[in-house]
Every structure is written in C-alpha cells, then in structure tokens.
Amino acid sequence: MTDDPSRRGAGSKHRSAIEQRRAGMRRAALHFFSQFGLHGTSLDQVAERAGVSKTNLIYHYPTKEALYTAVLSDMLDIWITPFQALQSDADALPAIRHYIRLKLELSRDHAEASRLFCLEMVQGAPHLSGMLQGSLRTLVDDKADVIAQWVARGDLAPVNAWHLFYLLWATTQHYADFAAQIEAISGRTLEDPVFLESAVSNVQAIIMEGLTPRSI
C-alpha cells in the first residue's frame, strides 16, 4: 500500500484541530474550576463557555472528574517546567533569581491555574495526592539535591532546600492566589508592568539576600 503524504497531512491537521478543541474545553473548565471547584462546576457551564455541545464535551471527557484531572495535568505542566530547569551546573544565584521572575510571570499569565492548585491543596489534594507523593516528590527531591550541591560548592548560603522551595512557591503564587487582596491594598496587579517589575525586583532582593554566601 502506497503511503500518501496528503493523507498524512490531512490526518495531522485533523488531530491538531481535535486537540485545539479539547484545549478550549479545558480552558473553559479551568475558568469555573478555579472559582467553584469540582463540585461547584457543571458540565453545562463548561460546554457553553467552550462553545460546544454538552454531548461533544462528554465525548472527549466522559465525566467531570476526567475533565478536572485533565485540567490539573495541564496546570502541573505549566508550574513544573521552570522548576525542572534548575540544574546543578548552572550558576546558583542567577538561576534562582531567574526562577523567581518566571514564577511571578506565571502568576500573572496563569492566575486561574494557580488558584485551582491552591483550592485543590486546601481541600486536601484529593485528586493530586498520588502525584504529589510520587513523581512530584521525586522531582522535588532531585531539585533539593541541586540546592545541596550549590551549598556544598559555596555558591549558596546553607539553607534547607525544602523550606526554600516552600518560601519561593508561597511568595510568588501569593500574587495570583490573593490577587484580590493585593489589588485592594495596592490598587495594582501583576498585569501592570511597573508593578510586576517592582514585585520581581523586591522578591528577588529579599530572597537573594538570605541565599548569598557571606563571603561574597
């Protein structure tokens, strides 16, 4: 049987169109899940916002739980990517400084995803507990080893890696999870480029002060 390039191209476009449609469904679901959680969101709401029929939505995501899990998976991919970039052969202080910037930019660009993660954690991580105790814990352990190597080389002040991670995550994601509080107090959000740069420079300065070896 002859391989027809035109058929391959058509198949690729078809798969791309399907994935774009599925991604639109997940974005619509994120909008509601991040506000109302799994049980406070209906598939009818999601379908209407995504511009598809409920039947079409259920064809791709048979249950609300399946859709919720898919949204959580997207969210974790977003948050994990900058963390994975922390490598022992990098310069420690610039790498962490850059990580802070990336995390604050993610809080600006993916605030709903951050709030959904926060909501899932507050509820005891019922849909993420397996991953948190499995692949995510392995990743964090690997990056804790990176911090330990930097400390051993004298590139960082002695710190406990896990507490450093908790501090970095809590500080940067606060700007998304508590955006209403920040806007109420400061009158500005990360959408304001000047405020974003102020947040980046101040968070960097405060954290880097504690991480810089005293001999430097």
C-alpha positions in Angstrom: 0.0 0.0 0.0 1.4 3.4 -1.1 1.9 5.9 1.7 0.0 9.1 0.6 1.6 12.3 2.0 -1.6 14.2 1.5 -3.4 11.7 3.8 -0.7 12.1 6.4 -1.1 15.9 6.2 -4.8 15.7 6.5 -4.6 13.3 9.5 -2.2 15.7 11.2 -4.4 18.7 10.7 -7.4 16.7 12.0 -5.6 15.6 15.1 -4.4 19.2 15.7 -8.0 20.5 15.3 -9.2 17.9 17.8 -6.6 18.9 20.3 -7.3 22.6 19.9 -11.0 21.8 20.6 -10.1 19.8 23.7 -7.7 22.5 24.9 -10.6 25.0 24.6 -12.7 22.8 26.7 -10.0 22.6 29.4 -9.6 26.3 29.4 -13.3 26.8 29.8 -13.3 24.3 32.6 -10.4 25.9 34.3 -12.3 29.2 34.5 -15.0 27.6 36.5 -13.0 25.0 38.5 -10.6 27.8 39.8 -13.6 29.7 41.2 -16.1 27.0 42.3 -14.1 23.8 42.5 -15.1 20.4 41.1 -18.4 20.1 42.7 -19.5 23.7 42.2 -18.9 23.4 38.4 -21.3 21.9 35.9 -20.6 20.4 32.5 -23.3 22.6 31.1 -21.4 25.7 32.1 -18.2 24.4 30.6 -19.8 23.4 27.3 -21.5 26.8 26.9 -18.3 28.7 27.6 -16.3 26.4 25.3 -18.9 26.9 22.5 -19.5 23.2 22.1 -22.5 20.9 22.9 -22.6 19.0 26.1 -22.7 15.8 24.1 -19.4 16.8 22.4 -17.8 17.7 25.7 -18.8 14.3 27.2 -17.4 12.5 24.1 -13.9 13.9 24.9 -14.3 13.9 28.7 -16.8 11.3 29.8 -17.0 12.6 33.4 -16.5 15.8 35.2 -13.7 14.1 37.2 -11.9 13.2 33.9 -12.1 16.8 32.8 -10.9 18.1 36.2 -7.9 15.7 36.1 -7.0 16.8 32.6 -7.1 20.5 33.7 -4.9 19.7 36.7 -2.4 17.9 34.4 -2.2 21.0 32.2 -1.7 23.1 35.3 1.1 21.0 36.7 2.9 21.0 33.3 2.9 24.8 33.5 4.2 25.1 37.0 6.8 22.3 36.8 8.6 23.5 33.7 10.6 26.3 35.3 11.4 24.1 38.3 12.8 21.4 36.1 15.2 24.0 34.7 17.1 24.3 38.0 20.3 22.3 37.2 23.4 21.9 39.3 25.8 23.0 36.5 24.1 26.4 36.4 25.2 29.5 38.4 23.1 29.2 41.6 22.2 32.8 42.3 21.3 33.8 38.7 19.3 30.6 38.3 17.2 31.2 41.4 16.8 34.9 40.5 15.5 33.8 37.1 13.2 31.2 38.6 11.6 33.9 40.8 10.9 36.0 37.7 9.4 33.1 35.8 7.2 32.2 38.7 5.9 35.7 39.0 5.2 35.9 35.3 3.3 32.6 35.6 1.3 34.1 38.4 0.4 36.9 36.0 -0.3 34.7 33.0 -1.9 31.7 34.6 -3.6 33.1 37.7 -6.6 30.7 37.4 -4.3 27.7 37.3 -2.6 28.9 40.4 -5.9 29.4 42.2 -7.1 26.0 41.2 -3.9 24.4 42.6 -4.4 26.3 45.9 -8.0 25.2 46.0 -7.0 21.6 45.5 -4.4 21.8 48.3 -6.8 23.4 50.7 -9.2 20.5 50.1 -6.5 18.0 51.0 -5.3 17.3 47.4 -7.9 14.6 46.8 -7.0 14.4 43.1 -3.3 15.1 43.3 -2.2 13.2 46.3 -0.9 10.2 44.3 1.2 12.5 42.1 2.4 14.7 45.0 3.7 11.6 46.7 5.1 10.0 43.6 6.5 11.9 40.5 6.3 15.3 42.1 8.1 14.3 45.3 10.8 12.6 43.2 11.2 15.8 41.2 11.4 17.9 44.4 13.9 15.5 45.9 16.1 15.8 42.7 16.0 19.6 42.9 16.7 19.5 46.7 19.9 17.7 45.7 20.7 20.5 43.3 20.4 23.0 46.2 22.6 20.8 48.3 25.3 20.7 45.6 25.2 24.5 45.3 25.5 24.9 49.1 28.4 22.4 49.2 30.2 24.3 46.5 29.8 27.5 48.5 27.5 29.1 45.8 24.6 29.4 48.3 24.4 30.1 52.0 23.5 27.0 54.0 19.7 26.5 53.6 17.2 23.7 53.9 16.1 23.1 50.3 12.5 22.1 51.1 11.9 25.3 53.2 13.4 27.3 50.4 11.0 25.8 47.9 8.0 26.4 50.2 9.1 30.0 50.5 9.6 30.5 46.8 6.2 28.9 45.9 4.2 30.7 48.6 5.7 34.1 47.8 5.3 34.0 44.0 2.0 32.3 43.9 0.5 34.7 46.5 0.3 37.3 43.8 -2.2 35.0 41.9 -4.0 33.3 44.8 -4.6 36.5 46.7 -4.8 38.9 43.8 -8.0 40.5 45.1 -6.2 41.3 48.4 -3.1 42.7 46.6 -5.3 44.9 44.4 -7.4 46.1 47.3 -4.3 47.1 49.2 -2.0 48.4 46.5 -4.5 49.3 43.8 -2.4 47.4 41.3 -1.9 43.8 40.0 0.8 41.9 38.1 -1.0 43.0 34.9 0.6 46.4 35.5 4.2 46.0 34.0 5.6 48.5 36.5 4.1 46.7 39.4 5.3 43.3 38.0 8.9 44.6 37.8 8.6 46.0 41.3 7.4 42.6 42.6 10.2 40.8 40.8 13.0 43.1 42.0 11.8 43.2 45.6 11.1 39.5 45.9 14.5 38.8 44.3 16.3 41.2 46.6 14.7 39.8 49.8 15.3 36.1 49.0 18.7 36.6 47.4 19.9 38.4 50.5 19.3 35.3 52.5 20.9 33.0 49.9 24.0 34.9 49.2 27.1 33.4 51.0 28.5 36.0 53.4 32.0 35.6 51.9 30.7 37.0 48.6 
